[in-house]
Amino acid sequence: MSLEPPPEHPAADVAAYRRALGAFATGVCIVTADSPAGPLGITINSFTSVSLTPRLVLWCLDERSDRWPVFAAAETFAIHMLPSSDKAMAGRFAKGVSVLDPHEFVRPDDGPPCLPEALARLECRTHDRIQMGDHLVIVGRVTRFEDWGGEALTYFRGRYGVATEPQA
């Protein structure tokens, strides 16, 4: 088995690859952290749990993001799993620099800025940063979490959708 990198693909292959990746339905999250301009947010769907003990999660940051300097350097951040009602906020934070207004966040104790509404929120301290391809993998150690439940905002084939709370 060869470990050689695959050859570069033409733009048409990149578009086809992105379409194929879109077949994976994901949840939608917003990550928040402090910046010199104030609390900043970014929409992500590249989130996963890594470990229960210790509590580790990861998310990926595109190196072309205008928010790269802030999130690549952040020592603390919060990840918010979005309720289905937050489609507009997800769109807003997906489209470039978006500083939170003072009424849009809370700051529990000495933690990172947090959105007041989410299905769940994980407050994290950066555990590791790993450059992989054109993304930075940011691993966070969860220091505090809350879970409220409800319908989740999802992303599938380039569109937002809803996942309902499972019935027992």
N, C-alpha and C positions, 0 to 999 in steps of 0.2 A: 504494500500500500504506500503510495507516494504522499509525502507531506508538503509537496510543492504547492504554492498558492495558485489558485485558478487564474487563467488569463483574464485580462480586463474584457468586459463585455460592452458591446455597443449600447447606446441609449435605449434602443427598443427592448433589449434584454433587461435593462434596469427597470423600465416601466412594467414589463411582464413580471419580473421578480417582485416588485412592489405590489402588483395585483394579487399575486400568489400569497404573499404575506398577509394581505387584507382578508384572506379567508379565515384567519384566526380571530375570533371574537374576543375582545378584551374589555376590561373595565377601564374607566377613565379616572385619572387622578390629577390633582394639582399639588405641586410641591411649592412650598413657600420658604423663603429665607430672607435674612436682612441684607440690604445693599446700602451703599452710601446715599442713594436717593430715597431710601425708605424700604419697607417690606415689599418684596418682589414675588411674583408667582409665575409658574410655567406649567402648562398642561402636558401630561405624559400618559402613555399607555404601555410603557415598557417597565412594568413593576412586577416584582416577584418576591416571595418569601425565600430566604436562603437557609435559615436555621432557627429552630425553636429555642435551643440552648447552646450558645447565647442567642438572644433574639436579634437576628440579622435580616435585613431586607436589602434589595437593590433596585436601582432604576438607572436608565441610560440617558445621557445628555449628548445631543448632536453637537459636534465641534463647530458647526456653522451657526449655531444659535447665537443670537445677539445677547442672550443671558449667560453664555458660557463663563465669562470672567467671575460672575457672582456665584453661580452654583458650583463651579469647579473648585472654588476656594472656600465655600461655606463649611464651617465646622459644625453647625447645627442646622437642621431643616425639619419641616413637618410635611408629611404626605397625607393628603386627604382623599379618601375614596368618595367620589361624587354621587349624590342622589340624582335621580332622573330629572329633577326639577332644575338642575344647574347646567343645562346645555348651553345657555348664553355665556355663563362664566367660563365654561370649558373652551368655547370658541374664542372668547376675549383673550385668555391666557395662552392660546395656541398661536396667536397672531402677532407676536412681537413683544417688546418690553411693555410690561404692565405692572406699574407700581400700585399697591393697594392704598386706597383712601383710608384715613384713620377709622372710619365707621365700619370698614370691611373686615377688620381682623381684631383678634383678642391676643393677649400675651399672657398665657398661664405662667405664673411665677417668673423664672428667669429663662424660659424656653424661647423657641423660635416663634415668629408670628404665626397665628393659626386662624383659619377660617372658622367662623362660629357654627356653620352648618356643614355636616358631612355624614356619610353613613358610618365611617370610622376615620379616626385620625391617629397617626403614629408620629410621635415626636422622636427625633433621632439625632445622634451625634455621629459625625463621619467616622467610619471604621477603616475604610480603605478606598482608594481611587485606582482604577486600572484602565489604562488606555487600550482600547481594542478597536481596530479598524478606524472608522470615522466617528466613533462615539467614546465617551468616557463612562465607564461603569462606576457608579457611586454606591458603595456599600455603607449602609447606616446601621448603627446599633440602636435599637429601640429603647428609649429611656422612659417613655410614658405612652400609654395608648388609651383610647376610648372607642366605644362601639355603640351606635344608636340604632342601626338597622333601617330597613325601608327598601324602596325600589332603587336599583342601581342604574346609573348611566353607563351605557356600553358603546363600543365602537366596532363596526363590522362592515367590511367592504367600502370603507370611506364614508360611512354614515353613522350618525348617532342612533341608538336604540335604547331599549329598557329591559332590564332583567328584574323580574318580580321576586319578592321574598318567598322562598319555598314554604309550602304548607306542611305542617307536621303530619 
